[in-house]
């Protein structure tokens, strides 16, 4: 499955957000995606925009920028941002106003990478970031938690357990 399926759902909600969520759930069906659809159900897009900001922009424990979860305010975070920006250019993935390590950029990037690089990147950066993001969203009882849980499941299936357990922090 393409990880980019989740990217539009992790970008700031636009007028078509509900339609994008339905499409995402059709492409990546899971109990988590069904719960996410129920959570956002009839919530107007303006309210979803407010929820998005409250959940992802106001608390670093819930940011969609993976380098923050992996490194915090550390020099290594800047190095990872530079590395991801170079990879985005290499694979022709356009950036938005978000930082290069925002999940809406990283997920399409991973789909473009060769298998061995994708697995290594996911194990080293994406899985640890998603675990911390999950914890932050769970603590906040976020309506976006099932969306992240669905993505976590897909990433876990991508990364063999032997690699996931063997990854060391830099």
C-alpha positions as CSV (number, residue, x, y, z in Angstrom):
1,X,0.0,0.0,0.0
2,X,1.2,3.5,-0.7
3,X,2.0,5.5,2.4
4,X,1.0,8.6,0.4
5,X,-2.6,7.6,1.0
6,X,-2.4,9.2,4.4
7,X,-0.6,12.4,3.3
8,X,-3.7,14.4,2.3
9,X,-5.3,13.5,5.5
10,X,-2.4,14.9,7.5
11,X,-2.4,18.2,5.6
12,X,-4.5,21.1,6.9
13,X,-8.1,20.4,6.1
14,X,-9.5,22.0,2.9
15,X,-13.1,22.1,1.7
16,X,-12.7,18.6,0.3
17,X,-11.3,17.0,3.5
18,X,-14.3,14.7,4.1
19,X,-14.1,13.4,0.5
20,X,-10.4,12.8,1.0
21,X,-11.0,11.0,4.2
22,X,-13.6,8.7,2.5
23,X,-11.1,8.0,-0.4
24,X,-8.4,7.3,2.1
25,X,-10.6,4.9,4.0
26,X,-11.5,3.1,0.8
27,X,-7.9,2.7,-0.2
28,X,-6.7,1.7,3.3
29,X,-9.7,0.1,4.9
30,X,-9.2,-0.7,8.6
31,X,-11.2,-0.4,11.8
32,X,-9.0,2.6,12.7
33,X,-10.0,4.4,9.5
34,X,-13.6,3.6,10.1
35,X,-13.3,5.1,13.6
36,X,-11.6,8.2,12.1
37,X,-14.5,8.6,9.7
38,X,-17.0,8.4,12.6
39,X,-14.9,10.9,14.6
40,X,-15.0,13.6,11.8
41,X,-18.4,12.5,10.5
42,X,-20.5,15.6,10.3
43,X,-17.9,18.0,11.7
44,X,-17.9,21.1,9.5
45,X,-14.5,21.8,7.7
46,X,-14.0,25.0,9.7
47,X,-14.3,23.0,12.9
48,X,-11.9,20.4,11.5
49,X,-9.4,23.1,10.8
50,X,-9.6,24.3,14.4
51,X,-9.3,20.7,15.6
52,X,-6.3,20.1,13.3
53,X,-4.5,23.2,14.7
54,X,-5.3,22.3,18.3
55,X,-4.1,18.7,17.8
56,X,-1.0,19.2,15.6
57,X,0.2,22.8,15.9
58,X,-0.1,23.8,19.5
59,X,1.8,21.0,21.3
60,X,5.2,19.6,20.2
61,X,4.2,16.2,21.5
62,X,1.6,16.1,18.7
63,X,3.5,17.8,15.9
64,X,3.5,16.1,12.4
65,X,7.2,17.0,12.0
66,X,9.0,13.7,12.6
67,X,12.4,15.2,13.4
68,X,11.0,16.8,16.5
69,X,9.8,13.5,17.8
70,X,13.2,11.8,17.0
71,X,15.6,14.6,18.1
72,X,13.7,17.4,19.8
73,X,15.7,20.7,19.8
74,X,19.0,19.0,18.9
75,X,21.5,19.7,16.2
76,X,20.7,16.4,14.7
77,X,17.2,17.6,13.9
78,X,18.6,20.2,11.6
79,X,20.7,17.7,9.8
80,X,17.7,15.4,9.3
81,X,15.7,18.4,7.9
82,X,18.5,19.0,5.4
83,X,18.7,15.3,4.5
84,X,14.9,15.1,3.9
85,X,14.9,18.3,1.8
86,X,17.6,16.9,-0.4
87,X,15.7,13.6,-0.8
88,X,12.5,15.5,-1.6
89,X,14.4,17.3,-4.4
90,X,16.0,14.1,-5.6
91,X,12.7,12.4,-5.9
92,X,10.8,15.4,-7.3
93,X,8.4,15.8,-4.4
94,X,7.1,19.3,-4.0
95,X,7.2,20.9,-0.6
96,X,4.4,23.0,0.8
97,X,4.7,25.7,3.5
98,X,5.3,22.9,6.0
99,X,8.8,21.8,7.1
100,X,10.4,19.1,4.9
101,X,9.9,16.5,7.6
102,X,6.2,17.0,7.9
103,X,4.3,13.7,7.4
104,X,2.5,15.1,4.4
105,X,6.0,15.3,2.7
106,X,7.6,12.2,4.2
107,X,5.0,9.7,3.3
108,X,5.1,10.4,-0.5
109,X,8.9,10.5,-0.2
110,X,9.0,7.0,1.3
111,X,6.8,5.7,-1.6
112,X,9.5,7.0,-4.0
113,X,12.5,5.5,-2.3
114,X,14.0,2.1,-3.2
115,X,12.7,-0.7,-0.8
116,X,15.9,-1.0,1.3
117,X,16.1,2.8,1.8
118,X,12.4,3.1,2.6
119,X,12.6,0.3,5.2
120,X,15.7,1.8,6.8
121,X,14.2,5.3,6.9
122,X,10.9,4.1,8.3
123,X,12.6,2.1,11.0
124,X,15.0,4.8,12.0
125,X,12.8,7.9,11.9
126,X,9.1,7.2,11.0
127,X,8.3,4.4,13.5
128,X,9.8,6.2,16.5
129,X,8.1,9.5,15.5
130,X,4.7,7.8,15.1
131,X,5.0,6.1,18.5
132,X,5.6,9.4,20.2
133,X,2.9,11.1,18.1
134,X,0.5,8.3,19.1
135,X,1.3,8.9,22.8
136,X,0.7,12.6,22.5
137,X,-2.6,12.2,20.7
138,X,-3.8,9.4,23.1
139,X,-3.1,11.7,26.0
140,X,-5.2,14.5,24.4
141,X,-7.9,12.0,23.4
142,X,-7.6,13.3,19.8
143,X,-10.1,12.5,17.1
144,X,-7.1,12.1,14.8
145,X,-5.7,9.2,16.9
146,X,-7.3,6.4,14.8
147,X,-5.8,8.0,11.6
148,X,-2.3,7.8,13.1
149,X,-3.0,4.3,14.4
150,X,-4.0,3.2,10.9
151,X,-0.7,4.7,9.5
152,X,1.3,3.0,12.4
153,X,-0.1,-0.3,11.4
154,X,0.9,0.1,7.7
155,X,4.4,1.3,8.7
156,X,4.8,-1.7,11.1
157,X,3.9,-4.0,8.3
158,X,6.5,-2.4,6.1
159,X,9.4,-2.7,8.6
160,X,10.4,-6.3,9.6
161,X,10.5,-6.7,13.4
162,X,14.2,-7.7,13.3
163,X,15.0,-4.3,11.7
164,X,12.7,-2.3,13.9
165,X,14.2,-3.8,17.1
166,X,17.8,-3.4,15.9
167,X,17.6,0.3,15.1
168,X,19.7,2.5,17.4
169,X,19.5,6.2,17.9
170,X,22.3,8.2,16.4
